[in-house]
Structure formats: C-alpha cells, structure tokens
Amino acid sequence: MNVIKKYPSLVFGLTLTLVFLLLVIFRVAFLDILSLKLYDTGLKLKPTPAADGNIVIVDIDDDSIDKLGRWPWPRTRIAECLNKIQQGMPSVIGLNIIYSEPEENAGLKEIERLETLFKTDFIENQPPGMPDTGAASDASPANSSSGLLEAAGLLEENFMDALQDAKKRLDRDSILATAINDADRLVLPIFFKDTLMPAAGRQPIDPALRAQTLGRVTQPPGSRCHQADQATLPIPIFRNAADGMGHINCAPDYDGTYRRERLIYNYRDVFIPSYALVLAARHLGIANGDITAELSKSLHLGRVDIPMTEYSEMMISFRDPDEAFKHYSFFDVINDKIPSRVFTGKIVLISLSAKGLATPLSTPVTPSMSFGAFTGNVLSSILSREFIHELPYSRLAELLAILILGAMITFLFPRTKAVFAGSTFVMIVFVMIGGALFFLAAKGLWIDVVYPLLLVIFGYIGIVTINYFVAETGKEKVEGESAETNRMLGISFQSQGMLDMAFDKFRKVPMDDEMKDLLYNLGLDYERKRQLNKAASVYGYIEQYDAKFKDVTSRKQKLLQASDTMVFGDGFLGGGSAGDGLVGTDSDTRPTLGRYEVQKQLGKGAMGIVYLGQDPRINRTTAIKTVRFSDDFEEDEAVEMKKKFFREAESAGTLSHPNIVTIYDAGEEQDMAYIAMEYLDGVSMEKHAKPKTLLPMRRIIGYMADIAEALDYAHNQGIVHRDIKPANIMLVSSGKIKITDFGIARITASSQTKTGIVKGTPYYMSPEQISGKKVDGRSDIFSLGVMMYQLLTGDVPFKGSSPAALMHNILNEPHPDPRTINPKIPRAMVAIINKAMEKDVANRYQTAGKMAAHLKTLGAKFDAAMQKKRNSQ
C-alpha cells in the first residue's frame, strides 16, 4: 500500500502494461472486433480497381425464380444453361450447386417397372411349343405361327426401343451429367463438416475426390489448417463428369463479417483446394497436382504466390460486386437474351442469389453479398494478384509495441509537462491509426495496432487522472458550495420537478431535523411520480441517520417490494428495475395516467398492459391500453414511434361504428403512451375458438357479417386493422360483437420489424403481410376468413412446426376443407371462407362489404330453413 501511495504512476503503468501483454497473448473477442473494424476502414480506403472482365456471374435470381417456377428446378434446366454457356467457349465454368442426391423421377421409375414387367411376363414366360420360324412353308400352319413369332419379336424390339428412349429422356441426372462432361472445364462444389477428431470406422476417400488433392504441401511446425472428416459430394455421375471439385466452406469473423477464403482443407490427411482456387487454376491451365503450398505461409499457383494467414486462409481484397463483375440472369441466358460471345474466354460462375435460396454474406464492402460475388472477389484477388499481407511475426510485433509504449506510459508521461505529454499522445495515436490505414490501403499490408493503441489511450488517461488527484490532494475545491447554497438549490430544483438534481444537492448538506423533513417530502414527490426505487433510496438515506424518523423504514420496505412487481417503478420513469403493473402497491397514493385514475389491471396486450380506469371529470369507466416504446426502440426512434402512435390513435378515434370499440382519448406520460377507450364487459372470441366451446353456426354467421360490415366501414375511411384474430374481437355481455385494437396493429408491426421477433405465432396473417408487401383492406378479409374457419371448426387452417414453416404454409399451401373437421358446415359457407382466404388478393373478396352481403344472404337462408323446419313440426 505504501508503494502505491508513494509511486502511483509507476504501479499503474506497470500493471496496465502487464494486463495488455496478457490480452495480446490470450486475445479478447471485443478488442479483436475493433481490429476488424479498423481493417474494414482501411480496405474501403483502397483505390477502386477497374472492373474485372475475366469473370461473369450467372445469377439464379428472384426474377428467374418468378419466371421459371419454384426451386428446385429440373436438372435438365441447369443442363440447358450449361449448353448455352458452353457455346460461347468459356475458359472455365463454376456450377455452385451441390446435387448430393439423385433426382426423384416418378416417370422414370414407372418406365423401369414396365421394362422389368415386360421382360418377365412377355419374354421369359412365352408358352412352350412355339414352332421354329424357319421350319414351315407359307401355306402351312407352322408358317402362320412363324409369322406370329416374327411379329411378336418385332413388337418386342420396338417396345424395348421405345422404353429405352423414354428412359433416356426422363433420366435428368444423365442429361445434366452429359452437359457437365461436354463442358471442357467445369468445377463443382463440395462441402466439408469441420471436425476436431476423426470419426471411427470412416469409409475410404472417394476416388473422384482424391483426384482433387493438391501437389506438394509442407507443414512447418506450428502451422495450422482447417480440418474435416465428413464431406458432402455431388452424386457419382456428376463428380466423375466434372473437370474438378473444390470446397465452398467459409466462416465469418467474430463480428459476423466474411473477410477470408479458406484456401485449403485437410480432409483425412489429404489437402483439398477451395472452389475458387480450383477455378483460378483451371483458368490459368494449372492442374491440382502442380499447386504447392507451405501451410500458414503461402500457396504457389504457377507464378502466382498467394500469402496465407496462420490458419492457411487468404485475406480477400474486395471489390464492389455490382461494379466489378458482369451479372446476367439465368432466365435471360436460357432464353437466348444474352449472346454466347459474352462468355468467350471468361470464368463463368453459376450461383444462387434469390431470396430464401441462398444466405447473403456480410463483407467489408457490402452487408449483403451473394456467394457468387464472393467467389468472384476471391478469383479477382488471385488473378490480379491484389493480395493483403499480414505483418510478419505480427504477434511478436504487438508484444514489442506493448513493452515500448508501456515504458513510455510508466516512465515518460509522469515526468513531462502536460503539453508535451498531450502532444506526444496525440502524435502516437495519429501515427498508429494513420499508419495502419495507409499501409493497408496503399501497400496491402495489415498491421494490427488496436491493442497497443488502447494501451496508449488508457495509459494516458490514467496518468492524467492520477496527476490530477495527486495535485488536488489536501486542497479545497475553489468552486465548492456552502451547505446553505446546496439547501436552497435543492429546494428550487424540487419545486421545478427536477427531483434527481434536488436529491444530489440535499446530500451535500449536513443532516438535521429540517433536512429530514425536506428529504421526506422529496420521497413523497418521487412516489407521486411513481419512481418507487428512487423514493425508497431517499427514505433509505434518511434511515442511515435516523431509522425512527416517521415511517421511513416501513415505507422503504413497501416500496422495494412494490417495485419488484410493477411496470411503473424506477424503470418507468428513468430508474432501475421494471415489473408488471401499475397497481398492487400498498402506497397511499393512487396511480394515474393523465387525468385517469387507475383502478386495477385487466390484462396484457401485445405491447403493454390494459387497465381499468376512471375519468373523474365525467365519472366514466374506461379501458386504458398502455404502450412502452423504450423497450424496443432507441431514444430518437421512440420519439418518432410516439408521433406515429398518436397519428394512428387519432385516425382510429374518427371511427364511429356500433361494432368498433370507441376511442376517447390518447396521451403520454414519461416514456409511456396510452389510449383510453370504451370499456367492454364481456369475453374475447378466443374463448369460442376451441372445439368444446364453439358457438352455434347461425350466431357465428351473424357475428362475422357484423365484423365484415365494421371492417368495410373502416376500410372506406382508409384504415386497415392488420391484426384481425379472435383475441381482438370482443363478445359483449349484451350480445353485441366489437372489434378492438384499431390503431395498435400498425405500431405492433413496427415494433416486431425493429426487434426482428414476431410476437406470437402468425396464424392469421395474410400472405402479403408475411411477404412484407403493402397491405390494404383485403388483408383483413383474409384474416377474417382464417378466424371464421377457426370459429366453425375449433382449429386454425394453417399450422407448422415452427413460425418459418407456418409462414411457408400460409404462402404456398392450400388450406384444408373445413368440412373434413366439421361436416355440418354448409357448402355455401365453405365457398365464402375459400373466397376470403384466396392467396392471390385479386381473387379474394375485394371489399369486406361484399363478404358481409354474402354472409347475410347465407344467414337469411339459415333462418328460412329453420322456420320451415319449425312449421313442419
């Protein structure tokens, strides 16, 4: 302790230097991410190279999927594209699709079955005793039998030829294999599963894969390379037809960004090159056996020497994929919209880029790059020799820099004047950052300076802070405030509602009876603002000096217990923990929202809690729905969302319909927005959406007609609900049906988009909602159809093992016939449901009013049938 007090700067400098030496050795992910961000900045400063005319990318894009149909396509379509490209005589073709299983073809299987059946039943089982075709004259009976045999033989030959021809046309794998073989140089991808230990009882390496191994690969001590024990390969007919294969494994850095190409994989003690490396080798006319490498150092591709990192990876010099390479749509290529000459002598990459088929990669130049463009960047870096080198022995260089800079912090900065130390600090920071960016952008040399840089920053700040406190020891602060000044300032701040600043000033005043009273009143003010944790802190501060003063001890305990179960504690108005409700505390202050007194909690909605409130001005009972934007949005975004919330509430407040809940008021309190609306005494239709609690069919028809009419009214006002479901439909005790949550659904959708989490399973969402398209009233009609289906059957029409599977079914699969669940449903009602749930909005009901009219007509027919039945009894 004496050493620390006597030599604080020395102890601090040595300790900090030791800490950073350990950090360099063991590494910290957060600091490495900072290094990567600095690396990205330098990469973006590199001069933009000219477009690479050697690389052409054929994208299986969204336009191709829309025009040619859902993926996967027949393999003959890929073969057709390969044939079109091959006509242009490209240098090499990369087909980045792994066909690891034979194509299932029901027609081909049926042909093979017929062939087997024919051989068994017609040929092998001919009746015995048939005469020899050459033993009888034309006029004899034997000659007649001979003619039959010849005819049968001719029929057999023709039939078998037809079967063989059909098999050839239906065998799409063979057609694609022929196209692969016809291409002079075509490279296929393979995928490795990373492993640490080899699997027991593994199979021998496939000969086609063994043929792809590199030539001489040396492994210096300490060198490293990614390893795998399992591989996903194309089917044998494809890999035997291809000119080469390479792996497509890649992985992001700590921050999720892809910056490196794994040039080599150690697969069961043989070395397999990457997909891009094989393409580059074929383009340069180099066989795999002529490629040599020294792991963790460099790879030699003919005259091209590629520097590698410690994991035998290549650092990619990225280009903008839209400007660097020519992109053509797969659809345009197979429809002859692209002349074949554009492929002459080029590296042609066929790759998936359509949404949902391929995951885009985040790279330093763009957050969303297709794998084809990523491969193009690797090829471009190799062919143009635009490599990025790491500083040799970079880890040792970092340790040396830490030692030198640590010595400066420990011995130089404490003994120099502030101006010189500050100037030296600024110069070191500038040289380190500027030098790292310059060498990377201009020379392609990456020098990691983040650890030494942070040592300098923390060291300088620490030394300056120590010098300040040492210089200030024993001195009175010139700007120190007197107790009376602090007392008066605290009272002034409290009167202005600035309670935190008042508490800060009061704590600087010596405690006496007057101060206890002032602080007690401050605690009551915190309670009125429902900042319970802060009120408890004030009472606890008083308790430290006088635990028997008034009721501070019991009051503090009650507030701490209440804050654990309330939304409006410290968390609501700017403090610590948040709970679940406004009410339920033993505090003698009644909570309020705006002018509404909160009576009790009714339940929880999608974005907040619903309370029973009382408007004291007109003695009206209301339901108050609260929304907290601070949970899902940053401060600036929360302000914008509040504005949007009030616009939606104002728009919904203009609705006046007997089947839509009336909105009375909207307001804001701290970070909480609320809507006061009509209080409904009843239950949601969710209660009647289960098989055992279904309502009579006639009532459901009437309720659905009322809801459709209410939606038609809202749609005509330009308002779409967006969240029609049983939970948002209230069946009032009077028997009337009402729609709730107008004005909330759009805000809920915005919150879900922001957080990336769908709150609840989207059973009732329309296809256009799931697709992220702009929606109109027809989306509500689809949701109403889903709800009607559930109220009639007790089950939802679309299900899935996960939200993604459910969304896929809503988008692509037809809904089941409700009559399979409830046979009593009339066909006319099924027709209405089917019309409402058309996936194509153009085929759906165009207005909710039209749907309401059909429901009313159906209801009238129900009534007439029931009346006729009663009259006949």
Long-range contacts (C-beta under 8 A, 24 or more apart in sequence): 8-466, 8-470, 9-410, 9-413, 9-414, 9-463, 9-466, 9-467, 10-410, 10-411, 10-414, 12-410, 12-462, 12-463, 12-466, 13-406, 13-409, 13-410, 13-411, 13-414, 13-459, 13-463, 14-406, 14-410, 16-406, 16-409, 16-455, 16-458, 16-459, 16-462, 17-402, 17-403, 17-405, 17-406, 17-407, 17-409, 17-410, 17-455, 20-402, 20-406, 20-451, 20-452, 20-454, 20-455, 21-399, 21-402, 21-403, 21-406, 23-451, 24-395, 24-398, 24-399, 24-402, 24-451, 25-399, 29-254, 31-450, 31-451, 31-454, 32-253, 32-254, 32-450, 33-253, 33-254, 33-255, 34-450, 34-454, 35-448, 35-450, 35-451, 36-253, 36-254, 36-255, 36-257, 36-259, 37-255, 38-433, 38-436, 38-437, 38-449, 38-450, 39-259, 39-364, 39-440, 39-446, 39-448, 40-257, 40-364, 41-437, 42-436, 42-437, 42-439, 42-440, 42-441, 42-446, 43-317, 43-318, 43-364, 43-365, 43-388, 43-440, 43-441, 44-364, 44-365, 45-437, 45-440, 45-441, 46-317, 46-440, 46-441, 46-442, 46-444, 47-441, 48-319, 48-320, 48-323, 49-319, 49-324, 49-380, 49-384, 49-386, 51-323, 51-324, 51-325, 51-326, 52-319, 52-324, 52-325, 52-376, 52-379, 52-380, 52-383, 52-384, 53-326, 53-346, 54-91, 54-283, 54-345, 54-346, 54-347, 54-379, 54-380, 54-383, 55-324, 55-325, 55-326, 55-346, 55-347, 55-349, 55-376, 55-379, 55-380, 56-90, 56-325, 56-326, 56-328, 56-342, 56-343, 56-346, 56-347, 56-348, 56-349, 57-325, 57-326, 57-327, 57-328, 57-348, 57-349, 57-351, 57-370, 57-372, 57-373, 57-376, 58-85, 58-328, 58-329, 58-330, 58-333, 58-348, 58-349, 58-350, 58-351, 59-327, 59-328, 59-329, 59-330, 59-351, 59-352, 59-353, 59-370, 59-372, 60-330, 60-350, 60-351, 60-352, 60-353, 60-354, 60-357, 61-329, 61-330, 61-353, 61-354, 62-354, 62-355, 63-329, 63-331, 64-329, 64-330, 64-331, 64-354, 65-354, 65-357, 67-331, 68-330, 68-331, 71-352, 71-354, 71-357, 74-103, 74-172, 75-99, 75-103, 75-172, 75-173, 75-175, 75-176, 76-172, 76-175, 76-176, 77-334, 78-176, 78-179, 78-350, 79-172, 79-175, 79-176, 79-178, 79-179, 79-180, 80-179, 80-334, 81-330, 81-333, 81-334, 81-350, 82-176, 82-179, 82-180, 82-182, 82-183, 82-186, 82-350, 83-179, 83-182, 84-333, 84-334, 84-336, 84-340, 85-183, 85-333, 85-340, 85-343, 85-348, 85-350, 86-179, 86-182, 86-183, 86-184, 87-340, 88-339, 88-340, 88-341, 88-342, 88-343, 88-344, 88-346, 89-184, 89-343, 89-344, 89-345, 90-185, 90-343, 90-344, 90-345, 90-346, 90-347, 90-348, 91-185, 91-282, 91-283, 91-345, 91-346, 91-347, 92-185, 92-186, 92-187, 92-243, 92-279, 92-282, 92-283, 92-347, 92-348, 93-183, 93-185, 93-186, 93-187, 93-348, 93-350, 94-186, 94-187, 94-189, 94-275, 94-279, 94-347, 94-348, 94-349, 94-350, 94-351, 94-375, 95-180, 95-186, 95-187, 95-188, 95-189, 95-350, 96-189, 96-248, 96-275, 96-349, 96-350, 96-351, 96-352, 96-371, 96-372, 96-375, 97-189, 97-350, 97-352, 98-188, 98-189, 98-190, 98-191, 98-232, 98-233, 98-234, 98-248, 99-173, 99-176, 99-234, 99-235, 99-238, 100-232, 100-233, 100-234, 100-235, 101-235, 102-173, 102-235, 103-172, 103-173, 105-170, 105-171, 105-172, 107-170, 108-167, 108-170, 108-171, 111-163, 111-166, 111-167, 111-170, 112-167, 114-163, 115-160, 115-163, 115-167, 118-156, 118-159, 118-160, 118-163, 122-156, 123-156, 173-235, 173-237, 173-238, 174-237, 176-238, 177-237, 177-238, 177-240, 177-241, 178-241, 180-238, 180-241, 180-242, 181-241, 183-243, 184-243, 185-243, 185-244, 185-282, 186-242, 186-243, 186-244, 187-242, 187-243, 187-244, 187-245, 187-246, 187-275, 187-278, 187-279, 187-282, 188-234, 188-238, 188-239, 188-242, 188-244, 188-245, 189-245, 189-246, 189-247, 189-248, 189-275, 190-231, 190-232, 190-233, 190-234, 190-245, 190-246, 190-247, 190-248, 190-272, 190-275, 191-231, 191-232, 191-247, 191-248, 191-249, 192-226, 192-228, 192-230, 192-231, 192-232, 192-247, 192-249, 192-265, 192-267, 192-272, 193-228, 193-229, 193-230, 193-231, 193-232, 194-226, 194-227, 194-228, 194-249, 195-227, 195-228, 195-229, 195-230, 196-227, 197-229, 198-229, 198-268, 199-229, 199-230, 202-229, 202-268, 205-267, 205-268, 205-270, 206-231, 206-233, 206-239, 208-233, 208-236, 208-239, 208-240, 208-245, 209-233, 209-239, 209-245, 209-267, 209-272, 210-270, 211-288, 212-244, 212-245, 212-246, 212-272, 212-273, 212-278, 212-288, 213-270, 213-271, 213-272, 213-288, 213-289, 214-264, 214-271, 214-272, 214-273, 214-288, 214-289, 214-291, 214-292, 214-293, 215-288, 215-289, 215-290, 215-291, 215-292, 216-292, 216-293, 217-264, 217-271, 217-292, 217-293, 217-294, 217-295, 218-293, 218-294, 218-295, 219-295, 220-294, 220-295, 220-296, 220-297, 222-296, 223-294, 223-295, 223-296, 223-297, 223-310, 223-312, 224-295, 224-296, 224-310, 224-311, 224-312, 225-264, 225-265, 225-266, 225-271, 225-295, 225-296, 225-311, 225-312, 226-262, 226-264, 226-265, 226-266, 226-311, 226-312, 227-265, 227-266, 227-267, 228-265, 228-266, 228-267, 229-267, 229-268, 231-267, 243-282, 244-278, 244-281, 244-282, 244-288, 245-275, 245-278, 246-272, 246-273, 246-274, 246-275, 246-276, 246-277, 246-278, 246-279, 247-272, 247-273, 247-274, 247-275, 248-274, 248-275, 248-371, 249-274, 250-361, 250-374, 252-361, 252-362, 256-362, 257-362, 257-363, 257-364, 258-361, 258-362, 258-363, 258-369, 258-374, 259-315, 259-316, 259-363, 259-364, 260-309, 260-313, 260-314, 260-315, 260-316, 261-313, 261-314, 261-316, 261-378, 262-311, 262-312, 262-313, 263-293, 263-299, 263-306, 263-308, 263-312, 263-313, 263-314, 264-293, 264-295, 264-299, 264-312, 274-378, 275-375, 276-375, 276-378, 276-379, 276-382, 277-301, 277-378, 277-382, 279-347, 279-349, 279-375, 279-379, 280-304, 280-347, 280-379, 280-382, 280-383, 283-347, 283-379, 283-383, 284-383, 301-382, 304-382, 304-383, 304-385, 306-382, 306-387, 307-387, 307-388, 307-389, 307-390, 309-390, 314-378, 314-381, 314-382, 314-387, 315-387, 315-388, 315-389, 315-390, 315-446, 316-363, 316-377, 316-378, 316-381, 316-388, 317-377, 317-380, 317-381, 317-386, 317-387, 317-388, 317-444, 318-363, 318-364, 318-365, 318-377, 319-365, 319-377, 319-380, 320-365, 320-366, 321-365, 321-366, 321-369, 321-370, 321-373, 321-376, 321-377, 324-376, 324-377, 324-380, 325-373, 325-376, 325-380, 347-379, 349-375, 349-376, 351-375, 386-444, 387-444, 388-440, 388-444, 388-445, 388-446, 389-444, 389-445, 389-446, 390-445, 390-446, 391-445, 391-446, 391-447, 391-448, 394-447, 394-448, 397-447, 398-448, 398-451, 398-452, 401-449, 401-452, 402-451, 402-452, 402-455, 405-452, 405-455, 405-456, 405-459, 406-455, 406-459, 409-455, 409-456, 409-459, 409-460, 409-462, 409-463, 413-459, 413-460, 413-463, 414-463, 414-466, 414-467, 418-464, 418-467, 421-460, 421-463, 421-464, 425-456, 425-460, 428-456, 429-453, 429-456, 429-457, 432-456, 481-508, 483-508, 483-509, 483-510, 487-515, 487-518, 490-518, 491-518, 494-518, 494-521, 494-522, 494-525, 499-525, 499-526, 499-529, 499-531, 499-534, 500-534, 503-534, 503-537, 503-538, 507-541, 511-545, 511-546, 516-542, 516-545, 516-546, 516-549, 520-549, 520-550, 520-552, 523-552, 523-555, 524-589, 527-559, 527-587, 527-589, 528-589, 529-573, 530-566, 530-568, 530-569, 530-572, 530-573, 530-582, 530-591, 531-569, 531-570, 531-572, 531-573, 531-574, 531-575, 532-559, 532-560, 532-562, 532-563, 532-566, 532-568, 532-569, 532-570, 532-585, 532-587, 533-559, 533-560, 533-563, 533-569, 533-570, 533-575, 533-576, 533-577, 534-570, 534-575, 535-559, 536-560, 536-563, 558-585, 558-586, 558-587, 559-585, 559-587, 562-586, 562-587, 567-609, 567-626, 567-628, 568-672, 572-628, 572-670, 572-671, 572-672, 573-670, 573-671, 574-670, 574-671, 580-609, 581-609, 582-609, 582-611, 583-611, 593-624, 593-626, 593-667, 593-669, 593-672, 593-674, 594-665, 594-667, 594-669, 594-674, 594-676, 596-622, 596-624, 596-676, 598-624, 605-741, 605-744, 606-723, 606-741, 606-744, 606-748, 606-759, 606-760, 607-744, 607-747, 607-748, 607-751, 608-672, 612-679, 613-676, 615-664, 615-676, 620-664, 621-679, 622-664, 622-676, 622-677, 622-678, 622-679, 623-676, 623-677, 623-678, 623-679, 623-680, 624-674, 624-675, 624-676, 624-677, 625-674, 625-675, 625-677, 625-741, 625-744, 626-672, 626-673, 626-674, 627-672, 627-673, 627-674, 627-675, 627-744, 627-747, 628-671, 628-672, 628-673, 629-671, 629-673, 629-751, 630-671, 632-751, 632-754, 632-755, 633-751, 633-754, 637-754, 638-671, 641-747, 641-750, 641-751, 642-668, 642-673, 644-746, 644-747, 644-750, 645-673, 645-743, 645-747, 646-673, 648-743, 648-744, 648-746, 648-747, 649-675, 649-743, 651-717, 651-718, 651-719, 651-743, 652-719, 652-742, 652-743, 653-743, 654-717, 655-713, 655-714, 655-717, 655-719, 655-742, 657-710, 657-713, 657-714, 658-710, 658-736, 659-706, 659-707, 659-709, 659-710, 659-736, 659-737, 659-738, 659-739, 660-710, 660-713, 660-714, 660-738, 660-739, 660-742, 661-730, 661-738, 661-739, 661-740, 661-742, 663-742, 663-743, 675-743, 675-744, 677-740, 680-730, 680-732, 680-738, 680-740, 681-732, 681-733, 682-730, 682-731, 682-732, 682-733, 682-734, 683-730, 683-731, 684-726, 684-727, 684-728, 684-729, 684-730, 684-731, 685-726, 685-727, 685-729, 685-730, 685-731, 685-737, 685-787, 685-791, 686-725, 686-726, 686-727, 687-731, 688-726, 688-731, 688-791, 689-726, 689-787, 689-790, 689-791, 689-794, 690-794, 691-793, 691-794, 691-795, 692-794, 694-791, 694-792, 694-794, 695-791, 697-792, 697-824, 697-825, 697-829, 697-862, 698-859, 698-862, 698-863, 698-866, 700-788, 700-791, 700-792, 701-829, 701-855, 701-858, 701-859, 701-862, 702-855, 702-859, 703-729, 703-731, 703-737, 704-784, 704-788, 704-791, 704-855, 705-852, 705-855, 705-856, 705-859, 706-736, 706-737, 706-852, 707-737, 707-739, 707-784, 708-781, 708-784, 708-848, 708-849, 708-851, 708-852, 708-855, 709-848, 709-849, 709-852, 710-739, 711-739, 711-777, 711-780, 711-781, 711-784, 711-848, 712-777, 712-847, 712-848, 712-849, 712-852, 714-742, 714-777, 715-776, 715-777, 715-780, 715-847, 715-848, 720-775, 720-776, 720-777, 720-779, 720-780, 721-745, 721-780, 721-783, 722-746, 722-749, 722-769, 722-775, 722-779, 722-780, 723-748, 723-749, 723-764, 723-783, 724-764, 724-780, 724-783, 724-784, 724-787, 725-763, 725-764, 725-783, 725-786, 725-787, 726-787, 726-790, 726-791, 729-787, 758-803, 761-803, 761-806, 762-803, 762-806, 762-807, 762-810, 763-796, 763-798, 763-806, 764-796, 765-807, 765-810, 766-810, 767-810, 767-811, 767-839, 768-841, 770-807, 770-810, 770-811, 771-811, 776-841, 777-847, 777-848, 778-841, 778-844, 778-845, 778-846, 779-841, 780-848, 781-836, 781-844, 781-845, 781-848, 781-851, 782-836, 782-837, 782-838, 782-844, 784-836, 784-848, 784-851, 785-832, 785-833, 785-835, 785-836, 785-837, 786-837, 788-832, 788-833, 788-836, 789-815, 789-818, 789-833, 789-837, 792-818, 792-822, 792-825, 792-829, 792-833, 793-818, 793-821, 793-822, 793-825, 794-821, 794-822, 795-821, 797-837, 811-839, 826-858, 828-858, 828-861, 829-858, 832-858
